[in-house]
Amino acid sequence: MKIAELLADEELRQHEFPVTRDKIFLAHGGDCPIPRRVAEAVRKYAEDSCTGDQEKFVYPMILTEGRKLAAQLLQCQPEEIAFVGPTSLALSFVAGGLKFRRGDNILVYFDDYPSNVYPWMALAQQGVEVRLMNTRGLGLIRPKDVLGQVDENTRLVALASCHFISGYRLDHAEIGNALQEKKITFCLDAIQTVGAFPTPAEHVDFMAADAHKWLLGPCGAGLMYVRASMQDKLVPPVYGWHNVRCPDFVAQEQIVFRSGASRYEAGTHNLLGLVGLVTAMEMLLEIGVENIAAELLRKRAWLVPALQAKGYTVLHADAAPQNCSGITSFFSPGQDMAPLHEKLTEANVITSLRVDRKGQKYIRFSPHFYNTDAELNKVLALL
């Protein structure tokens, strides 16, 4: 399937993405609707599972295939991929599995999504200094901002690849390279870019991304990347039959973890979710993440001036293309955006209403590759 063919064939588009039949869905930065092929794969597996042992129909093949596909997406090795579920859980695994010393400090961004704030804040109980990054704007994190706020006692930097409100996409490769030179661990919450933009794992130590946004998969079927060289340093904070060796399901006298990132998968997997995730990843790789990224940037490039022409303020409207994402958030100074959001919802236009720390409300557009220009023009006409 190619994007141009999909956008030119409305029957095909509605078949592949049933949500387009009666809604204009522009909220992929929140929770995506599931494509037909993903729903059909999950349905078939669920129906098969009515006839016998539900594991035998896909296990362990689904793990092998899933790791291969995820490794393609993240440009890493299959043995560096773990399926632990939600992004929050993966980030908490990293925070809970690393060893810190009193006096160490970590750098985080307080206005990131809470999933990438609370696990690090909790480390203060161990005597770790939690530093909150200063920025010049919401989500505006530049490499020099990071490097200017770390020192010889900084052990970890935890950031998001793209800010969930402002849509500012950081240069994680440049940041990661610089941190590697300083021997500072780098953890990336990549849920707002994986599936939408190339997000190679080469320059990070840990990465997490659930499937229910740009990956177009089910909730709670996320990816966790752990660099091979970090797997002995990140102690699994959970224990179970799957990640600790137990021949014939007999507990052993010593705890010996499995090799590879599977050591972080303690028990039985969310197989329904993984079936959906694998199908979604197959679709995205078929289309090409680079092609998806180009289409999302094209949409934003004309959405921004169109919104400005209507008098709205667009967050980071002048951001360079490498810092733009699939998210376009806007507001009108002094205006409550909630009624407009409600108006759009009543017109079957699904967007997100987000609020920053100061109480300013924004409407967030996050279209995916299958949204058409005609749909976006209809939405603009409603503003």
C-alpha positions as CSV (number, residue, x, y, z in Angstrom):
1,M,0.0,0.0,0.0
2,K,1.3,3.4,-1.0
3,I,0.1,6.7,0.6
4,A,-0.7,8.4,-2.7
5,E,-2.8,5.4,-3.8
6,L,-4.7,5.4,-0.5
7,L,-5.4,9.1,-0.5
8,A,-6.7,8.9,-4.1
9,D,-9.0,5.9,-3.6
10,E,-11.7,6.8,-1.0
11,E,-13.2,3.3,-1.1
12,L,-9.8,1.8,-0.3
13,R,-9.2,4.4,2.4
14,Q,-12.5,3.7,4.1
15,H,-11.9,0.0,3.9
16,E,-8.4,0.1,5.4
17,F,-9.4,2.8,8.0
18,P,-13.1,2.4,8.9
19,V,-13.0,5.4,11.2
20,T,-13.0,7.6,8.1
21,R,-16.5,6.6,7.2
22,D,-18.1,8.9,9.7
23,K,-15.3,10.8,11.5
24,I,-12.4,13.0,10.7
25,F,-9.9,11.6,13.2
26,L,-7.1,14.0,14.1
27,A,-6.1,12.7,17.5
28,H,-3.3,10.1,16.9
29,G,-1.2,11.9,19.5
30,G,-3.8,10.5,22.0
31,D,-5.3,7.2,21.2
32,C,-5.6,5.9,17.6
33,P,-8.4,4.1,16.0
34,I,-7.3,0.6,14.9
35,P,-7.0,-0.1,11.2
36,R,-9.1,-2.8,9.7
37,R,-6.3,-5.3,9.1
38,V,-5.1,-4.9,12.8
39,A,-8.7,-5.5,14.0
40,E,-9.0,-8.6,11.7
41,A,-5.8,-10.1,12.9
42,V,-6.8,-9.7,16.6
43,R,-10.3,-11.0,15.8
44,K,-9.0,-14.1,14.0
45,Y,-6.6,-14.9,16.9
46,A,-9.4,-14.4,19.4
47,E,-11.7,-16.8,17.5
48,D,-8.9,-19.3,17.2
49,S,-8.3,-19.1,20.9
50,C,-11.9,-20.3,21.4
51,T,-10.9,-23.7,20.1
52,G,-7.9,-24.6,22.3
53,D,-4.8,-23.4,24.2
54,Q,-4.7,-19.7,23.3
55,E,-0.9,-19.7,23.5
56,K,-0.3,-22.4,20.9
57,F,-1.7,-20.5,18.0
58,V,0.9,-17.7,18.0
59,Y,3.5,-18.4,20.8
60,P,6.5,-18.2,20.6
61,M,6.4,-17.2,16.9
62,I,4.7,-13.9,17.6
63,L,7.6,-12.9,19.8
64,T,10.3,-13.7,17.3
65,E,8.4,-11.9,14.5
66,G,7.6,-9.0,16.7
67,R,11.2,-8.5,17.7
68,K,12.4,-8.6,14.1
69,L,9.8,-6.0,13.0
70,A,10.5,-3.7,16.0
71,A,14.2,-4.0,15.3
72,Q,13.6,-2.8,11.7
73,L,11.6,0.2,13.0
74,L,14.2,1.2,15.6
75,Q,17.2,0.1,13.6
76,C,18.6,-2.2,16.3
77,Q,19.0,-5.9,17.1
78,P,16.0,-8.1,17.9
79,E,17.7,-9.1,21.1
80,E,17.4,-5.5,22.3
81,I,13.6,-5.5,22.1
82,A,11.3,-6.3,25.0
83,F,7.5,-6.4,25.2
84,V,6.6,-5.1,28.6
85,G,3.4,-3.2,27.8
86,P,2.7,0.5,28.4
87,T,5.3,3.2,28.1
88,S,4.9,4.1,31.7
89,L,5.9,0.6,32.7
90,A,9.0,0.5,30.5
91,L,10.2,3.8,31.8
92,S,9.6,2.7,35.4
93,F,11.6,-0.4,34.7
94,V,14.5,1.8,33.7
95,A,14.2,4.0,36.7
96,G,13.8,1.1,39.0
97,G,16.4,-1.1,37.5
98,L,19.5,1.2,37.4
99,K,21.7,1.7,40.4
100,F,22.3,5.2,41.5
101,R,24.5,6.6,44.3
102,R,23.6,9.4,46.7
103,G,24.8,12.6,45.1
104,D,24.1,11.5,41.5
105,N,21.8,13.7,39.5
106,I,19.5,13.1,36.6
107,L,18.0,15.7,34.2
108,V,14.4,15.6,33.2
109,Y,11.8,18.0,31.7
110,F,9.1,18.7,34.2
111,D,6.5,19.6,31.5
112,D,6.9,16.3,29.7
113,Y,4.1,13.8,29.8
114,P,3.8,12.5,33.4
115,S,4.8,9.0,32.4
116,N,8.3,10.4,31.7
117,V,8.4,12.5,34.9
118,Y,7.1,10.5,37.9
119,P,9.4,7.5,37.6
120,W,12.4,9.8,37.8
121,M,11.0,12.0,40.5
122,A,10.7,8.9,42.7
123,L,14.4,8.5,42.6
124,A,14.8,11.4,45.0
125,Q,13.9,8.9,47.7
126,Q,17.3,7.3,47.0
127,G,19.1,10.6,47.5
128,V,19.3,11.2,43.7
129,E,19.1,14.9,42.7
130,V,16.3,15.3,40.2
131,R,17.1,18.4,38.0
132,L,14.3,20.0,36.0
133,M,15.4,21.3,32.7
134,N,15.0,25.0,31.8
135,T,13.7,25.7,28.3
136,R,12.9,28.8,26.2
137,G,9.4,27.5,25.3
138,L,7.0,24.6,25.8
139,G,8.9,21.4,24.8
140,L,11.6,23.4,23.1
141,I,14.6,21.3,24.0
142,R,17.8,22.0,22.0
143,P,21.1,20.0,22.3
144,K,22.8,23.0,23.9
145,D,20.0,23.2,26.5
146,V,20.7,19.7,27.5
147,L,24.5,19.9,27.5
148,G,24.4,23.2,29.4
149,Q,22.5,21.6,32.3
150,V,24.5,18.4,32.9
151,D,27.8,18.0,34.9
152,E,30.2,15.4,36.1
153,N,27.6,14.0,38.5
154,T,24.9,13.6,35.9
155,R,24.1,9.9,35.5
156,L,21.1,10.0,33.3
157,V,19.0,12.3,31.0
158,A,15.4,11.3,30.4
159,L,13.5,13.1,27.6
160,A,10.7,12.6,25.1
161,S,11.5,12.5,21.4
162,C,8.6,14.9,20.8
163,H,6.6,17.0,23.2
164,F,3.1,15.8,23.5
165,I,1.5,19.3,23.4
166,S,3.8,21.6,21.4
167,G,4.9,18.9,18.9
168,Y,8.5,20.0,19.0
169,R,10.7,17.1,17.9
170,L,14.1,17.1,19.5
171,D,17.3,16.1,17.8
172,H,17.8,12.9,19.9
173,A,20.7,11.7,17.7
174,E,22.8,14.8,18.4
175,I,21.9,14.9,22.1
176,G,22.6,11.1,22.4
177,N,26.0,11.4,20.7
178,A,27.0,14.2,23.0
179,L,25.8,12.3,26.1
180,Q,27.7,9.2,25.1
181,E,30.9,11.2,24.9
182,K,30.2,12.3,28.5
183,K,29.3,8.7,29.5
184,I,25.8,9.9,30.5
185,T,22.9,7.4,30.1
186,F,20.1,8.5,27.8
187,C,16.5,7.3,28.1
188,L,14.0,8.3,25.4
189,D,10.2,8.3,25.6
190,A,9.5,7.9,21.9
191,I,5.8,7.3,21.9
192,Q,5.1,10.4,19.9
193,T,7.5,9.6,17.0
194,V,7.8,5.8,16.6
195,G,5.6,4.9,13.7
196,A,5.5,8.5,12.4
197,F,9.1,9.4,12.1
198,P,12.3,7.5,11.9
199,T,13.5,7.1,15.5
200,P,16.7,5.0,15.4
201,A,17.9,3.6,18.7
202,E,21.6,4.0,17.8
203,H,22.0,7.1,20.0
204,V,20.1,6.1,23.1
205,D,20.5,3.5,25.8
206,F,16.8,3.0,26.5
207,M,13.6,3.7,24.6
208,A,9.9,3.1,25.2
209,A,6.9,3.5,23.0
210,D,3.4,2.1,23.3
211,A,1.4,1.1,20.2
212,H,-1.8,3.0,20.6
213,K,-0.7,6.3,19.0
214,W,1.3,6.6,15.8
215,L,2.0,2.8,15.6
216,L,-1.7,2.3,15.0
217,G,-1.8,-0.7,17.4
218,P,-3.7,-1.8,20.5
219,C,-3.3,-0.1,23.9
220,G,-0.8,-1.7,26.2
221,A,1.3,-3.4,23.5
222,G,4.4,-1.4,23.6
223,L,8.1,-1.6,22.7
224,M,11.0,-1.3,25.1
225,Y,14.5,-1.0,23.7
226,V,17.5,-1.8,25.9
227,R,20.9,-1.4,24.4
228,A,22.8,-4.7,24.6
229,S,25.7,-3.2,26.5
230,M,23.2,-1.9,29.1
231,Q,21.4,-5.2,29.8
232,D,23.8,-6.3,32.6
233,K,23.5,-2.8,34.2
234,L,19.7,-2.7,34.1
235,V,18.5,-5.2,36.7
236,P,15.0,-6.5,36.0
237,P,12.7,-5.1,38.7
238,V,10.2,-7.9,38.2
239,Y,10.6,-11.7,38.4
240,G,8.6,-14.5,36.8
241,W,8.6,-17.8,34.9
242,H,9.5,-16.2,31.6
243,N,12.5,-14.0,32.4
244,V,14.1,-16.2,35.1
245,R,15.3,-19.6,33.9
246,C,13.2,-22.4,35.2
247,P,13.6,-25.7,33.3
248,D,10.3,-27.6,33.0
249,F,8.8,-24.8,35.2
250,V,10.8,-25.9,38.2
251,A,12.1,-23.1,40.3
252,Q,15.9,-23.2,40.7
253,E,18.1,-22.4,43.7
254,Q,19.6,-19.4,41.9
255,I,18.0,-16.6,40.0
256,V,19.4,-16.6,36.5
257,F,17.9,-14.2,34.0
258,R,17.4,-15.1,30.3
259,S,19.7,-13.5,27.8
260,G,18.7,-10.5,25.8
261,A,15.9,-8.1,26.5
262,S,13.5,-10.9,27.2
263,R,14.9,-10.7,30.7
264,Y,12.5,-7.8,31.3
265,E,9.4,-9.9,30.3
266,A,8.5,-11.5,33.6
267,G,5.4,-13.5,32.7
268,T,2.8,-14.4,30.1
269,H,2.6,-11.8,27.3
270,N,-0.4,-9.7,26.1
271,L,-0.8,-12.0,23.1
272,L,-3.9,-10.3,21.8
273,G,-2.1,-7.0,21.9
274,L,1.1,-8.4,20.3
275,V,-0.9,-9.9,17.4
276,G,-2.3,-6.4,16.7
277,L,1.1,-4.7,17.1
278,V,2.8,-7.1,14.7
279,T,0.2,-6.5,12.1
280,A,0.4,-2.7,12.6
281,M,4.2,-2.8,12.3
282,E,4.0,-4.8,9.1
283,M,1.7,-2.2,7.6
284,L,3.9,0.7,8.6
285,L,7.0,-0.9,7.3
286,E,5.2,-1.7,4.0
287,I,4.3,1.9,3.6
288,G,7.7,3.2,4.8
289,V,8.2,5.3,7.9
290,E,10.2,7.8,5.8
291,N,7.2,8.2,3.5
292,I,4.9,8.7,6.5
293,A,7.1,11.3,7.9
294,A,7.2,13.2,4.6
295,E,3.4,13.2,4.5
296,L,3.0,14.4,8.0
297,L,5.4,17.3,7.4
298,R,3.6,18.2,4.2
299,K,0.3,18.4,6.1
300,R,1.8,20.5,8.9
301,A,3.5,22.9,6.4
302,W,0.2,24.1,5.1
303,L,-1.8,23.7,8.3
304,V,0.3,26.2,10.2
305,P,-0.2,29.2,7.8
306,A,-3.9,28.3,7.4
307,L,-4.4,28.4,11.1
308,Q,-2.4,31.6,11.4
309,A,-4.6,33.2,8.7
310,K,-7.6,32.6,10.9
311,G,-5.9,34.4,13.8
312,Y,-4.7,31.5,15.8
313,T,-1.3,31.2,17.5
314,V,0.5,28.0,16.5
315,L,3.1,26.6,18.9
316,H,6.6,26.6,17.3
317,A,5.2,27.7,14.0
318,D,8.6,28.6,12.8
319,A,10.3,25.4,13.9
320,A,12.8,23.9,11.4
321,P,11.4,20.8,9.5
322,Q,13.7,18.5,11.5
323,N,12.0,19.7,14.7
324,C,8.4,19.5,13.4
325,S,6.2,16.4,14.0
326,G,2.7,15.2,13.3
327,I,1.4,17.4,16.1
328,T,0.1,20.9,15.4
329,S,-1.3,22.7,18.5
330,F,-2.9,26.1,18.5
331,F,-4.8,28.6,20.6
332,S,-6.3,32.1,20.6
333,P,-4.9,34.4,23.3
334,G,-7.6,35.2,25.9
335,Q,-10.0,32.6,24.4
336,D,-11.2,29.4,26.0
337,M,-10.6,26.7,23.5
338,A,-12.9,24.2,25.1
339,P,-16.1,25.3,23.3
340,L,-14.4,25.1,20.0
341,H,-13.1,21.6,20.8
342,E,-16.7,20.7,21.7
343,K,-18.0,22.1,18.5
344,L,-15.5,20.1,16.5
345,T,-16.4,16.9,18.4
346,E,-20.1,17.5,17.7
347,A,-19.2,17.7,14.0
348,N,-17.4,14.3,14.3
349,V,-14.0,15.9,14.1
350,I,-11.9,14.2,16.7
351,T,-9.1,16.3,18.2
352,S,-7.4,16.7,21.5
353,L,-7.8,19.4,24.1
354,R,-4.6,19.9,26.1
355,V,-3.7,22.3,28.9
356,D,-0.3,23.5,30.0
357,R,1.0,24.2,33.5
358,K,-0.2,27.8,33.3
359,G,-3.7,26.8,32.4
360,Q,-3.6,27.7,28.7
361,K,-5.7,25.4,26.7
362,Y,-4.8,24.2,23.2
363,I,-6.5,22.3,20.4
364,R,-4.1,19.7,19.2
365,F,-4.3,18.3,15.6
366,S,-2.4,15.1,15.1
367,P,-3.5,13.7,11.7
368,H,-1.9,10.5,10.3
369,F,-0.9,9.6,6.8
370,Y,-4.3,8.4,5.8
371,N,-6.1,11.8,6.5
372,T,-6.9,13.7,3.3
373,D,-6.5,17.3,2.4
374,A,-10.2,17.4,1.9
375,E,-10.7,16.4,5.5
376,L,-8.4,19.0,6.8
377,N,-10.0,21.7,4.7
378,K,-13.4,20.8,6.2
379,V,-11.9,21.1,9.7
380,L,-10.4,24.5,8.9
381,A,-13.8,25.7,7.6
382,L,-15.3,24.9,11.0
383,L,-12.8,27.1,12.9
